[in-house]
Amino acid sequence: MKLTLGLVALFLGFAQLTLGQTKDRTSVVSEGETARAFSTNTYAVLGATSQQEALVRSQIQTMQPAVLPLRVVFVPHWKYVDNTRVFHLHVPTGYTSALFTHLPSRTVFIDADRYFDESLGYWLAHELGHLVTNSADEHEADKAAREFRRRLERLAQQGPTSKQLGGSE
Ligand SMILES: [Zn+2]
């Protein structure tokens, strides 16, 4: 009994220490980056319903990319197809053609008619991968996307809170 309490105290002390260190490291080393990553309202979400906008913002906040998009634009399907043609952009057909990123303007386009709720985060991670690597290379984007997807999964595993972020119905 005494031993158990001792271990618990030890564990709590350790957890506190670890948390403290994490906090210090964050605020000292990457202050600018953290500030940027957390100011998720600095980009525009256009053409979205309030539910879509809330989902996109919560997912991007969870993924904490070092580089944020300047705008995320939901466009009707016909216009989306037109945009991809006009911009001559890579549409990642191997993945999905419902999202694409225009790097020079840091704009992520989402086909509003092919909107796919929870799985949006998975594809959004790929587009953020293009942004943070500033590269049109699919492999580079996917590599960067892995960490974003991990962060999304971690949040989903925490349970109930992910429901309110996902904004189900
Ligand atoms: Zn891509």
Backbone and ligand atoms as CSV (ligand in chain L), in Angstrom:
chain,resi,resn,atom,element,x,y,z
A,1,MET,N,N,0.836,-1.218,0.000
A,1,MET,CA,C,0.000,0.000,0.000
A,1,MET,C,C,0.860,1.253,0.000
A,2,LYS,N,N,1.789,1.288,0.917
A,2,LYS,CA,C,2.668,2.442,1.002
A,2,LYS,C,C,3.490,2.589,-0.284
A,3,LEU,N,N,3.924,1.410,-0.745
A,3,LEU,CA,C,4.736,1.392,-1.952
A,3,LEU,C,C,3.939,1.939,-3.146
A,4,THR,N,N,2.668,1.508,-3.213
A,4,THR,CA,C,1.814,1.960,-4.310
A,4,THR,C,C,1.666,3.477,-4.292
A,5,LEU,N,N,1.398,3.997,-3.089
A,5,LEU,CA,C,1.240,5.448,-2.969
A,5,LEU,C,C,2.520,6.166,-3.377
A,6,GLY,N,N,3.632,5.557,-2.951
A,6,GLY,CA,C,4.917,6.145,-3.298
A,6,GLY,C,C,5.095,6.215,-4.802
A,7,LEU,N,N,4.715,5.134,-5.475
A,7,LEU,CA,C,4.854,5.083,-6.934
A,7,LEU,C,C,3.960,6.114,-7.604
A,8,VAL,N,N,2.753,6.229,-7.049
A,8,VAL,CA,C,1.819,7.203,-7.624
A,8,VAL,C,C,2.381,8.609,-7.490
A,9,ALA,N,N,2.903,8.895,-6.298
A,9,ALA,CA,C,3.486,10.215,-6.065
A,9,ALA,C,C,4.651,10.454,-7.012
A,10,LEU,N,N,5.460,9.407,-7.172
A,10,LEU,CA,C,6.612,9.499,-8.055
A,10,LEU,C,C,6.163,9.776,-9.485
A,11,PHE,N,N,5.134,9.030,-9.875
A,11,PHE,CA,C,4.629,9.169,-11.242
A,11,PHE,C,C,4.082,10.578,-11.473
A,12,LEU,N,N,3.310,11.063,-10.484
A,12,LEU,CA,C,2.727,12.398,-10.625
A,12,LEU,C,C,3.813,13.461,-10.709
A,13,GLY,N,N,4.832,13.270,-9.850
A,13,GLY,CA,C,5.937,14.216,-9.866
A,13,GLY,C,C,6.626,14.217,-11.212
A,14,PHE,N,N,6.816,13.031,-11.758
A,14,PHE,CA,C,7.486,12.879,-13.041
A,14,PHE,C,C,6.668,13.506,-14.164
A,15,ALA,N,N,5.355,13.251,-14.100
A,15,ALA,CA,C,4.475,13.791,-15.132
A,15,ALA,C,C,4.528,15.313,-15.128
A,16,GLN,N,N,4.539,15.862,-13.913
A,16,GLN,CA,C,4.575,17.308,-13.771
A,16,GLN,C,C,5.870,17.881,-14.355
A,17,LEU,N,N,6.947,17.187,-14.026
A,17,LEU,CA,C,8.255,17.609,-14.498
A,17,LEU,C,C,8.296,17.584,-16.020
A,18,THR,N,N,7.777,16.491,-16.580
A,18,THR,CA,C,7.781,16.330,-18.034
A,18,THR,C,C,6.964,17.418,-18.699
A,19,LEU,N,N,5.791,17.674,-18.136
A,19,LEU,CA,C,4.925,18.715,-18.698
A,19,LEU,C,C,5.611,20.064,-18.644
A,20,GLY,N,N,6.234,20.326,-17.502
A,20,GLY,CA,C,6.922,21.606,-17.334
A,20,GLY,C,C,8.007,21.788,-18.372
A,21,GLN,N,N,8.777,20.724,-18.606
A,21,GLN,CA,C,9.860,20.794,-19.579
A,21,GLN,C,C,9.332,21.035,-20.981
A,22,THR,N,N,8.265,20.305,-21.289
A,22,THR,CA,C,7.687,20.453,-22.627
A,22,THR,C,C,7.264,21.893,-22.859
A,23,LYS,N,N,6.639,22.445,-21.839
A,23,LYS,CA,C,6.140,23.804,-21.938
A,23,LYS,C,C,7.301,24.786,-22.148
A,24,ASP,N,N,8.337,24.612,-21.322
A,24,ASP,CA,C,9.488,25.513,-21.430
A,24,ASP,C,C,10.124,25.446,-22.813
A,25,ARG,N,N,10.333,24.203,-23.258
A,25,ARG,CA,C,10.998,24.022,-24.544
A,25,ARG,C,C,10.191,24.701,-25.647
A,26,THR,N,N,8.878,24.532,-25.569
A,26,THR,CA,C,8.019,25.113,-26.588
A,26,THR,C,C,8.118,26.630,-26.601
A,27,SER,N,N,8.050,27.214,-25.404
A,27,SER,CA,C,7.989,28.670,-25.383
A,27,SER,C,C,9.344,29.298,-25.704
A,28,VAL,N,N,10.427,28.586,-25.413
A,28,VAL,CA,C,11.742,29.163,-25.673
A,28,VAL,C,C,12.176,28.963,-27.122
A,29,VAL,N,N,12.080,27.724,-27.573
A,29,VAL,CA,C,12.662,27.402,-28.876
A,29,VAL,C,C,11.807,27.850,-30.055
A,30,SER,N,N,10.517,27.572,-29.977
A,30,SER,CA,C,9.718,27.825,-31.182
A,30,SER,C,C,8.546,28.756,-30.902
A,31,GLU,N,N,8.853,29.849,-30.249
A,31,GLU,CA,C,7.785,30.763,-29.872
A,31,GLU,C,C,7.017,31.275,-31.092
A,32,GLY,N,N,7.774,31.739,-32.072
A,32,GLY,CA,C,7.139,32.273,-33.276
A,32,GLY,C,C,6.290,31.234,-33.972
A,33,GLU,N,N,6.880,30.060,-34.085
A,33,GLU,CA,C,6.192,28.997,-34.798
A,33,GLU,C,C,4.921,28.581,-34.081
A,34,THR,N,N,5.011,28.494,-32.759
A,34,THR,CA,C,3.844,28.097,-31.979
A,34,THR,C,C,2.738,29.137,-32.113
A,35,ALA,N,N,3.138,30.392,-32.030
A,35,ALA,CA,C,2.155,31.467,-32.132
A,35,ALA,C,C,1.454,31.396,-33.483
A,36,ARG,N,N,2.248,31.157,-34.518
A,36,ARG,CA,C,1.675,31.085,-35.849
A,36,ARG,C,C,0.730,29.901,-35.966
A,37,ALA,N,N,1.197,28.764,-35.444
A,37,ALA,CA,C,0.417,27.543,-35.594
A,37,ALA,C,C,-0.908,27.625,-34.847
A,38,PHE,N,N,-0.922,28.376,-33.758
A,38,PHE,CA,C,-2.140,28.403,-32.964
A,38,PHE,C,C,-3.093,29.529,-33.363
A,39,SER,N,N,-2.599,30.485,-34.119
A,39,SER,CA,C,-3.509,31.551,-34.538
A,39,SER,C,C,-4.254,31.074,-35.773
A,40,THR,N,N,-5.169,30.137,-35.548
A,40,THR,CA,C,-5.840,29.481,-36.661
A,40,THR,C,C,-6.909,30.342,-37.294
A,41,ASN,N,N,-7.139,31.528,-36.779
A,41,ASN,CA,C,-8.163,32.370,-37.383
A,41,ASN,C,C,-7.587,33.353,-38.380
A,42,THR,N,N,-6.283,33.244,-38.634
A,42,THR,CA,C,-5.642,34.202,-39.518
A,42,THR,C,C,-5.835,33.859,-40.995
A,43,TYR,N,N,-6.442,32.741,-41.285
A,43,TYR,CA,C,-6.726,32.428,-42.673
A,43,TYR,C,C,-8.231,32.455,-42.905
A,44,ALA,N,N,-8.595,32.615,-44.163
A,44,ALA,CA,C,-10.004,32.707,-44.488
A,44,ALA,C,C,-10.541,31.362,-44.940
A,45,VAL,N,N,-11.751,31.042,-44.526
A,45,VAL,CA,C,-12.450,29.878,-45.046
A,45,VAL,C,C,-13.644,30.408,-45.819
A,46,LEU,N,N,-13.643,30.162,-47.125
A,46,LEU,CA,C,-14.654,30.768,-47.984
A,46,LEU,C,C,-15.583,29.725,-48.602
A,47,GLY,N,N,-16.823,30.104,-48.761
A,47,GLY,CA,C,-17.782,29.246,-49.450
A,47,GLY,C,C,-18.246,28.050,-48.652
A,48,ALA,N,N,-17.884,28.003,-47.377
A,48,ALA,CA,C,-18.230,26.847,-46.559
A,48,ALA,C,C,-19.459,27.128,-45.711
A,49,THR,N,N,-20.175,26.073,-45.352
A,49,THR,CA,C,-21.207,26.220,-44.342
A,49,THR,C,C,-20.477,26.409,-43.010
A,50,SER,N,N,-21.191,26.893,-42.011
A,50,SER,CA,C,-20.536,27.128,-40.718
A,50,SER,C,C,-20.007,25.822,-40.141
A,51,GLN,N,N,-20.698,24.732,-40.463
A,51,GLN,CA,C,-20.274,23.411,-39.981
A,51,GLN,C,C,-18.981,22.977,-40.673
A,52,GLN,N,N,-18.918,23.188,-41.983
A,52,GLN,CA,C,-17.708,22.844,-42.731
A,52,GLN,C,C,-16.529,23.678,-42.258
A,53,GLU,N,N,-16.801,24.967,-42.046
A,53,GLU,CA,C,-15.734,25.866,-41.596
A,53,GLU,C,C,-15.213,25.442,-40.234
A,54,ALA,N,N,-16.138,25.099,-39.330
A,54,ALA,CA,C,-15.731,24.683,-37.979
A,54,ALA,C,C,-14.879,23.422,-38.039
A,55,LEU,N,N,-15.253,22.496,-38.919
A,55,LEU,CA,C,-14.515,21.238,-39.042
A,55,LEU,C,C,-13.103,21.498,-39.583
A,56,VAL,N,N,-13.026,22.298,-40.632
A,56,VAL,CA,C,-11.723,22.608,-41.230
A,56,VAL,C,C,-10.817,23.291,-40.208
A,57,ARG,N,N,-11.366,24.266,-39.495
A,57,ARG,CA,C,-10.553,25.002,-38.528
A,57,ARG,C,C,-10.086,24.099,-37.379
A,58,SER,N,N,-10.970,23.243,-36.901
A,58,SER,CA,C,-10.572,22.376,-35.786
A,58,SER,C,C,-9.536,21.356,-36.251
A,59,GLN,N,N,-9.688,20.878,-37.497
A,59,GLN,CA,C,-8.718,19.901,-37.999
A,59,GLN,C,C,-7.349,20.540,-38.210
A,60,ILE,N,N,-7.340,21.746,-38.744
A,60,ILE,CA,C,-6.057,22.428,-38.959
A,60,ILE,C,C,-5.417,22.774,-37.622
A,61,GLN,N,N,-6.243,23.145,-36.654
A,61,GLN,CA,C,-5.714,23.447,-35.322
A,61,GLN,C,C,-5.091,22.202,-34.693
A,62,THR,N,N,-5.726,21.081,-34.921
A,62,THR,CA,C,-5.196,19.823,-34.395
A,62,THR,C,C,-3.879,19.457,-35.072
A,63,MET,N,N,-3.789,19.684,-36.368
A,63,MET,CA,C,-2.598,19.281,-37.127
A,63,MET,C,C,-1.427,20.230,-36.918
A,64,GLN,N,N,-1.739,21.460,-36.501
A,64,GLN,CA,C,-0.703,22.454,-36.205
A,64,GLN,C,C,0.407,22.538,-37.245
A,65,PRO,N,N,0.085,22.808,-38.483
A,65,PRO,CA,C,1.139,22.937,-39.496
A,65,PRO,C,C,1.975,24.187,-39.250
A,66,ALA,N,N,3.271,24.108,-39.545
A,66,ALA,CA,C,4.158,25.264,-39.360
A,66,ALA,C,C,3.793,26.383,-40.326
A,67,VAL,N,N,3.202,26.003,-41.447
A,67,VAL,CA,C,2.749,26.994,-42.419
A,67,VAL,C,C,1.252,26.816,-42.617
A,68,LEU,N,N,0.520,27.900,-42.406
A,68,LEU,CA,C,-0.925,27.831,-42.584
A,68,LEU,C,C,-1.293,28.252,-44.003
A,69,PRO,N,N,-2.419,27.739,-44.495
A,69,PRO,CA,C,-2.894,28.281,-45.773
A,69,PRO,C,C,-3.344,29.722,-45.565
A,70,LEU,N,N,-3.380,30.495,-46.628
A,70,LEU,CA,C,-3.937,31.850,-46.515
A,70,LEU,C,C,-5.452,31.786,-46.604
A,71,ARG,N,N,-5.925,30.821,-47.397
A,71,ARG,CA,C,-7.374,30.639,-47.483
A,71,ARG,C,C,-7.712,29.204,-47.882
A,72,VAL,N,N,-8.852,28.789,-47.373
A,72,VAL,CA,C,-9.399,27.484,-47.739
A,72,VAL,C,C,-10.726,27.769,-48.412
A,73,VAL,N,N,-10.861,27.342,-49.656
A,73,VAL,CA,C,-12.041,27.709,-50.429
A,73,VAL,C,C,-12.848,26.489,-50.820
A,74,PHE,N,N,-14.103,26.495,-50.387
A,74,PHE,CA,C,-15.037,25.452,-50.825
A,74,PHE,C,C,-15.700,25.957,-52.106
A,75,VAL,N,N,-15.616,25.179,-53.163
A,75,VAL,CA,C,-16.234,25.597,-54.420
A,75,VAL,C,C,-17.156,24.510,-54.952
A,76,PRO,N,N,-18.254,24.927,-55.606
A,76,PRO,CA,C,-19.151,23.940,-56.216
A,76,PRO,C,C,-18.389,23.121,-57.246
A,77,HIS,N,N,-18.832,21.904,-57.471
A,77,HIS,CA,C,-18.077,20.965,-58.300
A,77,HIS,C,C,-17.702,21.520,-59.675
A,78,TRP,N,N,-18.679,22.108,-60.388
A,78,TRP,CA,C,-18.399,22.599,-61.749
A,78,TRP,C,C,-17.310,23.660,-61.729
A,79,LYS,N,N,-17.357,24.511,-60.710
A,79,LYS,CA,C,-16.382,25.587,-60.618
A,79,LYS,C,C,-15.011,25.019,-60.210
A,80,TYR,N,N,-15.063,24.014,-59.398
A,80,TYR,CA,C,-13.846,23.356,-58.941
A,80,TYR,C,C,-13.091,22.768,-60.124
A,81,VAL,N,N,-13.820,22.063,-60.968
A,81,VAL,CA,C,-13.223,21.461,-62.159
A,81,VAL,C,C,-12.623,22.557,-63.026
A,82,ASP,N,N,-13.366,23.668,-63.160
A,82,ASP,CA,C,-12.898,24.803,-63.935
A,82,ASP,C,C,-11.600,25.368,-63.347
A,83,ASN,N,N,-11.572,25.492,-62.042
A,83,ASN,CA,C,-10.388,26.025,-61.358
A,83,ASN,C,C,-9.157,25.166,-61.600
A,84,THR,N,N,-9.329,23.860,-61.506
A,84,THR,CA,C,-8.178,22.976,-61.695
A,84,THR,C,C,-7.642,23.128,-63.112
A,85,ARG,N,N,-8.563,23.373,-64.065
A,85,ARG,CA,C,-8.155,23.541,-65.453
A,85,ARG,C,C,-7.408,24.873,-65.608
A,86,VAL,N,N,-7.996,25.938,-65.055
A,86,VAL,CA,C,-7.427,27.272,-65.182
A,86,VAL,C,C,-6.046,27.348,-64.526
A,87,PHE,N,N,-5.929,26.761,-63.357
A,87,PHE,CA,C,-4.661,26.853,-62.636
A,87,PHE,C,C,-3.623,25.842,-63.143
A,88,HIS,N,N,-4.048,24.936,-64.006
A,88,HIS,CA,C,-3.155,23.866,-64.477
A,88,HIS,C,C,-2.512,23.168,-63.292
A,89,LEU,N,N,-3.344,22.842,-62.337
A,89,LEU,CA,C,-2.772,22.324,-61.110
A,89,LEU,C,C,-2.779,20.829,-61.040
A,90,HIS,N,N,-1.880,20.390,-60.253
A,90,HIS,CA,C,-1.840,18.972,-59.979
A,90,HIS,C,C,-3.107,18.640,-59.223
A,91,VAL,N,N,-3.828,17.685,-59.693
A,91,VAL,CA,C,-4.936,17.126,-58.925
A,91,VAL,C,C,-4.493,15.703,-58.602
A,92,PRO,N,N,-4.312,15.447,-57.347
A,92,PRO,CA,C,-3.743,14.146,-56.970
A,92,PRO,C,C,-4.719,13.004,-57.231
A,93,THR,N,N,-4.794,12.587,-58.483
A,93,THR,CA,C,-5.776,11.573,-58.879
A,93,THR,C,C,-5.583,10.250,-58.150
A,94,GLY,N,N,-4.339,9.971,-57.780
A,94,GLY,CA,C,-4.078,8.728,-57.064
A,94,GLY,C,C,-4.701,8.743,-55.678
A,95,TYR,N,N,-4.947,9.932,-55.179
A,95,TYR,CA,C,-5.489,10.067,-53.835
A,95,TYR,C,C,-6.971,10.410,-53.922
A,96,THR,N,N,-7.225,11.619,-54.352
A,96,THR,CA,C,-8.589,12.089,-54.500
A,96,THR,C,C,-8.517,13.313,-55.385
A,97,SER,N,N,-9.585,13.632,-56.039
A,97,SER,CA,C,-9.554,14.866,-56.820
A,97,SER,C,C,-10.452,15.907,-56.182
A,98,ALA,N,N,-10.738,15.741,-54.919
A,98,ALA,CA,C,-11.659,16.639,-54.239
A,98,ALA,C,C,-10.974,17.807,-53.536
A,99,LEU,N,N,-9.649,17.761,-53.466
A,99,LEU,CA,C,-8.903,18.873,-52.877
A,99,LEU,C,C,-7.679,19.142,-53.742
A,100,PHE,N,N,-7.280,20.388,-53.819
A,100,PHE,CA,C,-5.971,20.667,-54.366
A,100,PHE,C,C,-5.455,21.978,-53.811
A,101,THR,N,N,-4.162,22.165,-53.929
A,101,THR,CA,C,-3.519,23.338,-53.348
A,101,THR,C,C,-2.834,24.150,-54.425
A,102,HIS,N,N,-3.074,25.455,-54.398
A,102,HIS,CA,C,-2.353,26.360,-55.268
A,102,HIS,C,C,-1.265,27.000,-54.421
A,103,LEU,N,N,-0.044,26.518,-54.601
A,103,LEU,CA,C,1.048,26.920,-53.708
A,103,LEU,C,C,1.364,28.419,-53.716
A,104,PRO,N,N,1.479,29.063,-54.897
A,104,PRO,CA,C,1.857,30.491,-54.897
A,104,PRO,C,C,0.913,31.357,-54.065
A,105,SER,N,N,-0.358,31.011,-54.020
A,105,SER,CA,C,-1.309,31.818,-53.246
A,105,SER,C,C,-1.675,31.141,-51.930
A,106,ARG,N,N,-1.036,30.003,-51.661
A,106,ARG,CA,C,-1.308,29.236,-50.440
A,106,ARG,C,C,-2.805,29.040,-50.234
A,107,THR,N,N,-3.457,28.640,-51.326
A,107,THR,CA,C,-4.890,28.427,-51.276
A,107,THR,C,C,-5.212,26.945,-51.440
A,108,VAL,N,N,-6.027,26.452,-50.523
A,108,VAL,CA,C,-6.492,25.069,-50.624
A,108,VAL,C,C,-7.925,25.091,-51.132
A,109,PHE,N,N,-8.159,24.410,-52.249
A,109,PHE,CA,C,-9.501,24.318,-52.809
A,109,PHE,C,C,-10.122,22.978,-52.426
A,110,ILE,N,N,-11.375,23.044,-52.040
A,110,ILE,CA,C,-12.102,21.824,-51.693
A,110,ILE,C,C,-13.375,21.757,-52.522
A,111,ASP,N,N,-13.580,20.654,-53.179
A,111,ASP,CA,C,-14.798,20.431,-53.950
A,111,ASP,C,C,-15.962,20.264,-52.968
A,112,ALA,N,N,-16.811,21.285,-52.896
A,112,ALA,CA,C,-17.871,21.298,-51.885
A,112,ALA,C,C,-18.891,20.185,-52.097
A,113,ASP,N,N,-19.009,19.702,-53.329
A,113,ASP,CA,C,-19.977,18.646,-53.610
A,113,ASP,C,C,-19.408,17.251,-53.355
A,114,ARG,N,N,-18.131,17.218,-53.068
A,114,ARG,CA,C,-17.537,15.924,-52.747
A,114,ARG,C,C,-16.929,15.997,-51.347
A,115,TYR,N,N,-17.667,16.594,-50.503
A,115,TYR,CA,C,-17.222,16.832,-49.145
A,115,TYR,C,C,-17.434,15.576,-48.325
A,116,PHE,N,N,-16.384,15.148,-47.626
A,116,PHE,CA,C,-16.505,13.831,-46.995
A,116,PHE,C,C,-16.217,13.815,-45.498
A,117,ASP,N,N,-16.805,14.761,-44.778
A,117,ASP,CA,C,-16.781,14.753,-43.310
A,117,ASP,C,C,-15.461,14.364,-42.649
A,118,GLU,N,N,-15.495,13.344,-41.783
A,118,GLU,CA,C,-14.319,13.009,-40.972
A,118,GLU,C,C,-13.074,12.745,-41.814
A,119,SER,N,N,-13.266,12.129,-42.988
A,119,SER,CA,C,-12.100,11.783,-43.796
A,119,SER,C,C,-11.466,13.017,-44.421
A,120,LEU,N,N,-12.155,14.144,-44.340
A,120,LEU,CA,C,-11.591,15.376,-44.884
A,120,LEU,C,C,-10.206,15.642,-44.294
A,121,GLY,N,N,-10.060,15.409,-42.997
A,121,GLY,CA,C,-8.792,15.661,-42.325
A,121,GLY,C,C,-7.639,14.892,-42.945
A,122,TYR,N,N,-7.923,13.669,-43.388
A,122,TYR,CA,C,-6.903,12.820,-43.984
A,122,TYR,C,C,-6.347,13.475,-45.251
A,123,TRP,N,N,-7.255,13.984,-46.082
A,123,TRP,CA,C,-6.833,14.601,-47.341
A,123,TRP,C,C,-6.296,16.004,-47.117
A,124,LEU,N,N,-6.872,16.681,-46.141
A,124,LEU,CA,C,-6.388,18.019,-45.804
A,124,LEU,C,C,-4.932,17.938,-45.341
A,125,ALA,N,N,-4.595,16.863,-44.639
A,125,ALA,CA,C,-3.222,16.662,-44.181
A,125,ALA,C,C,-2.261,16.632,-45.364
A,126,HIS,N,N,-2.685,15.991,-46.443
A,126,HIS,CA,C,-1.850,15.920,-47.644
A,126,HIS,C,C,-1.625,17.319,-48.228
A,127,GLU,N,N,-2.689,18.113,-48.271
A,127,GLU,CA,C,-2.572,19.470,-48.828
A,127,GLU,C,C,-1.691,20.340,-47.937
A,128,LEU,N,N,-1.841,20.190,-46.617
A,128,LEU,CA,C,-0.963,20.934,-45.701
A,128,LEU,C,C,0.478,20.485,-45.891
A,129,GLY,N,N,0.650,19.228,-46.264
A,129,GLY,CA,C,1.980,18.702,-46.562
A,129,GLY,C,C,2.621,19.465,-47.716
A,130,HIS,N,N,1.820,19.785,-48.733
A,130,HIS,CA,C,2.329,20.596,-49.846
A,130,HIS,C,C,2.743,21.973,-49.350
A,131,LEU,N,N,1.937,22.533,-48.471
A,131,LEU,CA,C,2.203,23.883,-47.974
A,131,LEU,C,C,3.471,23.945,-47.136
A,132,VAL,N,N,3.623,23.036,-46.191
A,132,VAL,CA,C,4.783,23.121,-45.295
A,132,VAL,C,C,6.083,22.776,-46.018
A,133,THR,N,N,5.991,21.903,-47.051
A,133,THR,CA,C,7.203,21.589,-47.808
A,133,THR,C,C,7.380,22.560,-48.974
A,134,ASN,N,N,6.346,23.364,-49.224
A,134,ASN,CA,C,6.323,24.287,-50.360
A,134,ASN,C,C,6.723,23.541,-51.636
A,135,SER,N,N,6.139,22.370,-51.784
A,135,SER,CA,C,6.518,21.500,-52.894
A,135,SER,C,C,5.289,20.851,-53.511
A,136,ALA,N,N,5.324,20.700,-54.823
A,136,ALA,CA,C,4.233,20.027,-55.520
A,136,ALA,C,C,4.470,18.523,-55.572
A,137,ASP,N,N,5.583,18.108,-54.999
A,137,ASP,CA,C,5.944,16.696,-55.006
A,137,ASP,C,C,5.008,15.889,-54.111
A,138,GLU,N,N,4.353,14.878,-54.681
A,138,GLU,CA,C,3.375,14.091,-53.925
A,138,GLU,C,C,4.010,13.315,-52.773
A,139,HIS,N,N,5.209,12.806,-53.051
A,139,HIS,CA,C,5.885,12.007,-52.027
A,139,HIS,C,C,6.253,12.873,-50.824
A,140,GLU,N,N,6.801,14.055,-51.097
A,140,GLU,CA,C,7.171,14.982,-50.018
A,140,GLU,C,C,5.939,15.395,-49.215
A,141,ALA,N,N,4.865,15.679,-49.927
A,141,ALA,CA,C,3.633,16.109,-49.261
A,141,ALA,C,C,3.090,15.013,-48.354
A,142,ASP,N,N,3.134,13.797,-48.854
A,142,ASP,CA,C,2.614,12.684,-48.070
A,142,ASP,C,C,3.470,12.394,-46.849
A,143,LYS,N,N,4.765,12.602,-47.016
A,143,LYS,CA,C,5.680,12.384,-45.895
A,143,LYS,C,C,5.365,13.375,-44.773
A,144,ALA,N,N,5.159,14.628,-45.146
A,144,ALA,CA,C,4.823,15.657,-44.163
A,144,ALA,C,C,3.434,15.417,-43.577
A,145,ALA,N,N,2.564,14.841,-44.390
A,145,ALA,CA,C,1.184,14.606,-43.949
A,145,ALA,C,C,1.106,13.574,-42.831
A,146,ARG,N,N,2.096,12.680,-42.796
A,146,ARG,CA,C,2.052,11.595,-41.814
A,146,ARG,C,C,1.931,12.107,-40.378
A,147,GLU,N,N,2.742,13.116,-40.047
A,147,GLU,CA,C,2.699,13.661,-38.683
A,147,GLU,C,C,1.349,14.331,-38.409
A,148,PHE,N,N,0.799,15.007,-39.412
A,148,PHE,CA,C,-0.511,15.654,-39.239
A,148,PHE,C,C,-1.589,14.604,-38.987
A,149,ARG,N,N,-1.497,13.497,-39.731
A,149,ARG,CA,C,-2.498,12.437,-39.557
A,149,ARG,C,C,-2.382,11.800,-38.185
A,150,ARG,N,N,-1.132,11.688,-37.711
A,150,ARG,CA,C,-0.928,11.146,-36.362
A,150,ARG,C,C,-1.623,12.029,-35.333
A,151,ARG,N,N,-1.490,13.355,-35.516
A,151,ARG,CA,C,-2.113,14.279,-34.550
A,151,ARG,C,C,-3.632,14.169,-34.583
A,152,LEU,N,N,-4.182,13.984,-35.780
A,152,LEU,CA,C,-5.632,13.814,-35.903
A,152,LEU,C,C,-6.084,12.530,-35.210
A,153,GLU,N,N,-5.308,11.464,-35.436
A,153,GLU,CA,C,-5.674,10.179,-34.833
A,153,GLU,C,C,-5.588,10.242,-33.323
A,154,ARG,N,N,-4.556,10.928,-32.843
A,154,ARG,CA,C,-4.372,11.046,-31.400
A,154,ARG,C,C,-5.591,11.722,-30.784
A,155,LEU,N,N,-6.084,12.758,-31.435
A,155,LEU,CA,C,-7.247,13.468,-30.918
A,155,LEU,C,C,-8.486,12.580,-30.975
A,156,ALA,N,N,-8.623,11.846,-32.072
A,156,ALA,CA,C,-9.794,10.975,-32.241
A,156,ALA,C,C,-9.830,9.904,-31.160
A,157,GLN,N,N,-8.621,9.442,-30.769
A,157,GLN,CA,C,-8.539,8.390,-29.755
A,157,GLN,C,C,-8.931,8.898,-28.373
A,158,GLN,N,N,-8.871,10.205,-28.198
A,158,GLN,CA,C,-9.225,10.758,-26.889
A,158,GLN,C,C,-10.718,10.654,-26.630
A,159,GLY,N,N,-11.487,10.318,-27.665
A,159,GLY,CA,C,-12.894,10.007,-27.477
A,159,GLY,C,C,-13.853,11.160,-27.624
A,160,PRO,N,N,-14.755,11.341,-26.622
A,160,PRO,CA,C,-15.927,12.204,-26.726
A,160,PRO,C,C,-15.668,13.573,-27.354
A,161,THR,N,N,-14.502,14.188,-27.033
A,161,THR,CA,C,-14.265,15.541,-27.525
A,161,THR,C,C,-14.185,15.585,-29.039
A,162,SER,N,N,-13.760,14.481,-29.641
A,162,SER,CA,C,-13.623,14.483,-31.095
A,162,SER,C,C,-14.987,14.576,-31.775
A,163,LYS,N,N,-16.009,14.110,-31.064
A,163,LYS,CA,C,-17.377,14.184,-31.615
A,163,LYS,C,C,-17.775,15.638,-31.839
A,164,GLN,N,N,-17.553,16.457,-30.830
A,164,GLN,CA,C,-17.999,17.838,-30.955
A,164,GLN,C,C,-17.149,18.597,-31.966
A,165,LEU,N,N,-15.908,18.143,-32.164
A,165,LEU,CA,C,-15.065,18.764,-33.178
A,165,LEU,C,C,-15.500,18.323,-34.566
A,166,GLY,N,N,-15.894,17.055,-34.652
A,166,GLY,CA,C,-16.294,16.517,-35.940
A,166,GLY,C,C,-17.638,17.064,-36.396
A,167,GLY,N,N,-18.428,17.540,-35.447
A,167,GLY,CA,C,-19.726,18.124,-35.778
A,167,GLY,C,C,-20.552,17.192,-36.643
A,168,SER,N,N,-20.885,16.034,-36.109
A,168,SER,CA,C,-21.452,14.944,-36.887
A,168,SER,C,C,-22.655,15.339,-37.753
A,169,GLU,N,N,-23.834,15.542,-37.167
A,169,GLU,CA,C,-24.982,15.850,-38.039
A,169,GLU,C,C,-25.294,17.327,-38.117
L,1,ZN,ZN,ZN,-0.768,16.349,-53.740
